[in-house]
Amino acid sequence: QVQLVESGGGSVQPGGSLRLSCAASGAISGCMGWFRQAPGKEREGVAVMDRDGVARYRDSVKGRFTISQDNAENRLFLQMDSLEPDDTAMYYCAAASRKWILPSLLSEEYTYWGQGTQVTVSS
């Protein structure tokens, strides 16, 4: 069974930075990514990456967030810079059970999920 554990969330002022980490156990052959969900909103894809390093970002975080991975250690990261209040959400690490030509930002495509780590951006 695949297990994902996120860490690195916290509270930060606008313009600040956080680095999220996801430790994965079990065999993961598909894409991995970061998703977030704010109260009253749908879960949305933030940044995803396939095992070859091809990444996609939602428009609102482009230029501010960077996804990276260490395949050897089965770890996924999300560097978040220039954080904004709208970035406040529970952030989840996810893994897919299959591969795509291009990694998907749709949460429905992912099978395994971590418990989430809270990110709060406020002054």
C-alpha positions as CSV (number, residue, x, y, z in Angstrom):
1,Q,0.0,0.0,0.0
2,V,1.3,3.5,-0.9
3,Q,1.5,5.9,2.0
4,L,2.2,9.7,1.7
5,V,3.1,12.0,4.6
6,E,3.3,15.7,4.2
7,S,5.2,18.1,6.3
8,G,6.4,21.7,6.2
9,G,3.2,23.7,6.5
10,G,2.7,26.6,8.8
11,S,1.8,30.2,9.1
12,V,3.5,32.9,7.2
13,Q,3.0,36.5,6.3
14,P,2.2,37.6,2.7
15,G,5.4,37.5,0.7
16,G,6.9,34.8,2.8
17,S,8.0,31.3,1.9
18,L,7.4,27.7,2.9
19,R,8.8,24.4,1.7
20,L,6.6,21.4,1.8
21,S,7.8,17.9,1.7
22,C,6.1,14.6,1.0
23,A,7.6,11.3,2.0
24,A,6.2,8.4,0.1
25,S,6.4,4.7,0.9
26,G,5.5,1.9,-1.5
27,A,6.0,1.6,-5.2
28,I,4.8,4.7,-7.1
29,S,4.9,4.4,-10.9
30,G,2.8,7.4,-11.8
31,C,2.7,11.1,-11.4
32,M,2.9,12.9,-8.0
33,G,1.6,16.3,-7.2
34,W,0.4,18.9,-4.7
35,F,-3.2,19.8,-4.3
36,R,-4.9,22.2,-2.0
37,Q,-8.3,22.8,-0.5
38,A,-9.6,25.9,1.2
39,P,-12.8,25.9,3.3
40,G,-15.8,25.9,1.1
41,K,-13.8,25.4,-2.1
42,E,-13.1,22.4,-4.3
43,R,-9.8,20.7,-4.1
44,E,-7.5,22.1,-6.8
45,G,-4.3,21.0,-8.4
46,V,-1.3,23.2,-7.5
47,A,1.7,21.5,-9.1
48,V,2.3,18.1,-10.5
49,M,5.3,16.2,-11.8
50,D,5.8,12.9,-13.5
51,R,8.7,10.6,-12.7
52,D,10.8,12.1,-15.5
53,G,10.5,15.6,-14.0
54,V,7.9,17.1,-16.4
55,A,5.9,19.6,-14.3
56,R,2.7,21.5,-14.6
57,Y,1.4,24.3,-12.5
58,R,-1.9,26.1,-12.1
59,D,-1.7,29.6,-13.5
60,S,-2.1,31.3,-10.1
61,V,1.2,29.8,-8.8
62,K,3.4,30.0,-11.8
63,G,6.6,31.8,-11.1
64,R,6.0,31.5,-7.3
65,F,5.9,27.8,-6.6
66,T,8.4,25.1,-7.7
67,I,7.8,21.4,-7.6
68,S,10.7,19.0,-7.4
69,Q,11.3,15.4,-6.5
70,D,13.9,13.0,-5.4
71,N,13.0,9.7,-7.0
72,A,15.7,7.7,-5.2
73,E,14.2,8.7,-1.9
74,N,10.6,8.8,-3.0
75,R,10.2,12.3,-1.9
76,L,8.3,15.3,-3.4
77,F,8.8,18.9,-2.6
78,L,7.0,22.2,-3.1
79,Q,8.9,25.4,-2.7
80,M,6.4,28.2,-2.2
81,D,7.7,31.8,-2.5
82,S,5.8,35.1,-2.6
83,L,2.9,33.5,-0.7
84,E,-0.4,35.3,-0.9
85,P,-3.5,35.1,1.4
86,D,-5.3,33.2,-1.4
87,D,-2.7,30.4,-1.0
88,T,-4.2,29.6,2.4
89,A,-5.4,26.0,2.3
90,M,-4.8,22.5,3.4
91,Y,-2.1,21.1,1.1
92,Y,-2.1,17.5,0.1
93,C,0.4,15.3,-1.6
94,A,-1.0,12.8,-4.0
95,A,0.2,10.0,-6.2
96,A,-1.3,8.4,-9.3
97,S,-1.3,4.7,-10.1
98,R,-0.6,5.2,-13.8
99,K,1.4,7.3,-16.2
100,W,0.2,10.0,-18.6
101,I,1.9,11.8,-21.4
102,L,1.6,15.0,-19.4
103,P,1.0,15.0,-15.7
104,S,-2.6,15.9,-14.7
105,L,-3.7,18.7,-12.4
106,L,-7.1,17.0,-11.9
107,S,-7.5,15.5,-8.4
108,E,-9.7,12.7,-9.8
109,E,-6.7,11.2,-11.6
110,Y,-4.8,10.5,-8.3
111,T,-5.3,7.4,-6.2
112,Y,-3.2,8.0,-3.1
113,W,-3.4,10.9,-0.7
114,G,-1.6,12.2,2.3
115,Q,-3.3,13.6,5.4
116,G,-2.5,17.2,4.5
117,T,-0.5,20.0,5.9
118,Q,-2.0,23.4,6.7
119,V,-0.6,26.5,5.1
120,T,-1.9,29.9,6.4
121,V,-0.9,33.2,4.8
122,S,-2.0,36.2,6.7
123,S,-0.8,39.4,8.2
